[in-house]
Amino acid sequence: MIDLLGIDLRDAQRRNHSMEEAGLKLKRARERLNLRYRDVEEASNQIAARHNNDEFVIALSRLSDIENKGTVPTIYRLYSLCTIYRLDVNEVLDWYGVNVATLAADAASIQMQRTHLIGFGANGYGDTQMPLALDPGIDLRRTTFLSRMIQRWGKLPLTLLNSLDMKNYRYAFIGSEDWTMYPLIPPSSLILIDDTHRKVINTGWGNEFERPIYFFEHRKGFACGWCTLQESQLVLQPHPASMCYPEVYSYPTDIDVLGQVVGVAMRLDQGKRRRNRT
């Protein structure tokens, strides 16, 4: 059903219905705590006073609209409601159709030409599909098609991943037009950075696979590559096959070493794209 302005009224009705359902869930949360509208308003005033920001205040009429008319609360009022009702803010966002767990996946679907850090942290919310059981006969010493070795998939709460020692690592995405370390690290690769290894090593490797690759921040953004450091001059060296040129920076004035690349997740079809690039 389309109106004169070309708007799908059924879609709009579905959205309004979901907003109303979220409002009803907030209403039930308030009623479970036996709170009146006045109690919520007074509690929100305390939060606003603590933060010196009146945006946190939830007036009586606004709370009624949120609960009964599907009005979407502002981020400040949502914070106040979650605080007062003792609710998980990510769960309440999901009530309104915003699933924080899909943040990284949605970001991955949007290509960025510039190499950049990824700021999504492991906040412990949500869950992810993980292989829960592997064939006991799997030999990890051999190259294996894991899809055929997985016996059972399931949802694993992300909080369980906190047992992994990830505190020393950061992630970055190699821009879709950053060919600096191609073919070792193609564009659109996801890299793992150990920020405890920031000291530049100029010698000691036997081949290009052993040579340390670093991740840098400079005045124009970020970069990934080999480097040579001589006193206050850092030369960012690309892979010879990349057809990129070395760049020279004053160190540490114009460039900073954020860490060493210790892991890469990449596509394997970049060669064809490379040849088609103009």
C-alpha positions in Angstrom: 0.0 0.0 0.0 1.6 3.2 -1.2 0.4 6.7 -0.5 0.6 9.8 -2.8 4.1 10.6 -1.6 5.4 7.2 -2.6 5.7 6.0 1.1 5.1 2.4 1.8 2.4 2.7 4.5 2.7 -0.9 5.6 6.4 -0.5 6.2 5.7 2.7 8.2 3.0 0.9 10.2 5.4 -2.0 11.0 8.1 0.5 12.2 5.5 2.3 14.4 4.3 -1.0 15.8 7.9 -2.0 16.8 8.3 1.4 18.5 5.1 0.8 20.4 6.3 -2.6 21.5 9.5 -1.2 22.8 7.5 1.4 24.7 5.4 -1.3 26.2 8.5 -3.2 27.3 9.8 -0.1 29.0 6.4 0.4 30.6 6.5 -3.2 32.0 10.0 -2.6 33.4 8.7 0.5 35.2 5.7 -1.3 36.6 7.8 -4.3 37.8 9.7 -1.8 40.0 6.4 -0.2 41.1 7.5 3.2 39.9 5.1 6.1 39.1 5.7 8.6 36.3 6.7 11.1 39.0 9.3 8.7 40.4 10.9 8.3 37.0 10.9 12.1 36.5 12.5 12.7 39.8 15.2 10.0 39.3 16.0 11.5 35.9 16.4 14.9 37.5 19.1 13.4 39.7 20.9 11.9 36.8 20.7 15.2 34.9 22.1 17.0 38.0 25.0 14.5 38.2 25.9 15.1 34.6 25.0 18.8 34.6 22.8 18.2 31.5 19.0 18.7 31.3 18.8 16.4 28.3 18.7 13.5 30.7 15.4 14.7 32.2 12.3 12.7 31.3 9.2 14.8 31.8 5.9 13.1 32.6 4.3 13.8 29.2 7.4 12.6 27.4 7.5 9.3 29.3 3.8 8.8 28.5 4.5 9.3 24.8 7.4 6.8 24.9 5.3 4.2 26.6 2.0 4.7 24.8 2.7 6.4 21.4 5.9 4.8 20.3 7.9 7.9 20.6 11.6 7.1 20.4 13.6 8.5 23.3 16.8 10.5 22.8 20.1 8.9 23.6 20.1 10.9 26.9 16.6 9.8 27.9 17.3 6.2 26.9 20.4 6.3 29.2 18.2 7.6 32.0 15.6 4.9 31.5 18.1 2.1 31.4 19.8 3.5 34.5 16.5 3.8 36.5 15.1 0.5 35.4 18.5 -1.3 35.6 18.3 -2.4 32.0 21.1 -3.3 29.6 21.3 -0.4 27.1 22.2 -2.7 24.2 19.2 -4.9 24.9 16.9 -1.8 24.9 18.5 -0.6 21.6 17.6 -4.0 20.2 14.0 -3.4 21.2 14.1 -0.4 18.9 15.6 -2.3 16.0 19.3 -1.3 16.6 21.3 -4.5 17.1 24.8 -3.4 18.4 26.1 -6.9 17.7 25.9 -6.2 13.9 28.0 -3.0 14.2 31.2 -4.6 12.9 29.4 -6.6 10.2 27.7 -3.5 8.9 30.9 -1.6 9.0 32.6 -4.3 7.0 30.0 -3.9 4.2 31.1 -0.3 3.7 34.3 0.1 1.8 36.8 2.8 2.9 39.6 3.8 0.6 41.8 5.0 3.5 43.6 2.6 5.8 42.2 3.1 9.3 42.1 1.8 12.9 39.0 -0.1 14.0 37.5 1.3 17.2 35.0 -1.5 17.9 36.1 -3.0 21.2 35.1 -6.3 22.7 32.4 -5.0 25.0 31.1 -8.4 26.0 27.6 -7.9 24.7 25.7 -10.2 22.3 26.7 -13.5 21.0 28.2 -14.9 17.8 28.0 -18.1 15.8 30.9 -20.3 16.6 31.9 -23.9 15.9 31.1 -25.7 19.2 32.2 -29.2 18.2 34.9 -30.3 15.8 35.6 -33.8 14.4 37.8 -35.4 17.0 39.9 -36.9 14.2 41.0 -33.5 12.9 44.8 -33.1 12.5 45.7 -29.4 13.0 49.2 -30.0 11.5 47.6 -30.5 8.1 45.8 -28.0 5.9 42.1 -28.7 6.5 38.8 -27.7 5.1 37.2 -26.8 8.4 33.7 -26.5 7.1 33.6 -30.2 6.7 35.1 -30.8 10.1 32.6 -28.8 12.1 30.1 -31.1 13.7 27.9 -28.5 15.5 27.5 -24.8 15.4 25.9 -22.7 18.1 25.7 -19.2 19.6 28.5 -18.4 22.0 28.1 -15.4 24.4 30.9 -12.9 23.6 31.6 -12.6 27.4 33.1 -16.1 27.2 35.7 -14.8 24.8 37.1 -12.6 27.6 39.2 -15.5 28.7 41.3 -15.0 25.5 44.3 -12.7 26.0 43.2 -9.9 23.6 44.2 -6.9 25.7 47.5 -6.4 23.9 46.0 -6.4 20.5 44.3 -3.9 18.3 42.6 -4.3 14.9 42.9 -2.2 11.7 41.5 -2.4 8.2 43.7 -1.9 5.1 41.9 0.5 2.8 40.4 -0.8 -0.4 42.9 1.4 -2.3 45.9 0.9 -0.1 48.3 -1.4 -2.1 51.4 -0.6 -0.1 52.1 -4.1 1.1 50.5 -6.0 -1.8 50.7 -9.0 -2.3 51.6 -9.8 1.4 48.7 -7.7 2.7 46.2 -6.9 0.0 43.7 -4.0 0.2 40.6 -4.6 2.3 42.5 -6.9 4.7 41.8 -7.0 8.4 45.0 -7.0 10.5 45.8 -7.7 14.1 48.3 -5.4 15.8 50.4 -6.1 18.9 50.8 -2.6 20.4 53.4 -3.9 22.9 55.9 -4.2 20.0 56.5 -0.7 18.9 60.3 -0.6 18.7 61.5 -0.6 15.1 63.9 -3.5 14.2 66.1 -2.7 11.2 67.9 -6.2 10.9 67.6 -9.8 11.9 65.2 -11.4 9.4 66.0 -14.0 6.7 63.3 -13.3 4.2 60.3 -10.9 3.5 57.9 -13.1 5.5 60.1 -12.7 8.7 60.6 -9.0 8.3 58.4 -7.1 10.8 55.5 -5.2 9.4 54.4 -2.2 11.4 51.2 -0.1 11.6 51.7 3.7 11.8 49.8 6.9 12.4 50.9 10.0 10.7 49.4 13.5 10.1 47.4 12.4 7.1 46.0 9.1 8.6 47.4 5.6 8.9 49.8 3.4 7.1 51.0 -0.2 7.1 54.4 -1.5 5.9 58.0 -2.2 6.4 60.2 0.5 7.6 63.8 1.6 8.3 64.7 4.0 11.2 67.9 6.0 11.1 68.1 8.4 14.0 65.2 10.8 13.4 64.3 9.7 9.9 61.8 6.9 9.3 61.4 5.5 5.8 58.1 3.7 5.2 59.0 1.0 2.7 56.3 -0.7 0.5 56.5 -4.2 -1.0 58.4 -4.0 -4.3 55.5 -5.6 -6.2 53.1 -3.0 -5.0 54.4 -0.3 -7.4 54.2 2.2 -4.5 56.9 4.6 -3.6 58.7 4.8 -0.2 57.7 7.7 2.1 60.1 9.5 4.4 58.9 11.0 7.8 60.6 12.8 10.7 60.4 10.5 13.7 58.7 10.8 16.1 57.5 14.3 15.0 55.5 13.3 12.0 54.8 9.6 12.4 54.2 7.2 15.3 54.5 3.4 15.4 51.3 2.0 16.9 52.5 -1.6 16.9 53.6 -4.6 14.9 51.3 -6.6 12.6 50.9 -10.1 13.9 47.9 -11.4 12.0 46.1 -10.9 8.7 42.7 -11.9 7.4 42.5 -11.2 3.7 40.8 -12.0 0.4 42.7 -14.0 -2.2 41.2 -12.5 -5.4 43.0 -9.1 -5.3 45.3 -9.9 -8.2 42.6 -9.8 -10.7 41.4 -6.5 -9.3 44.9 -5.2 -9.4 45.2 -5.8 -13.1 41.9 -4.1 -13.8 42.8 -1.0 -11.8 43.4 2.2 -13.8 
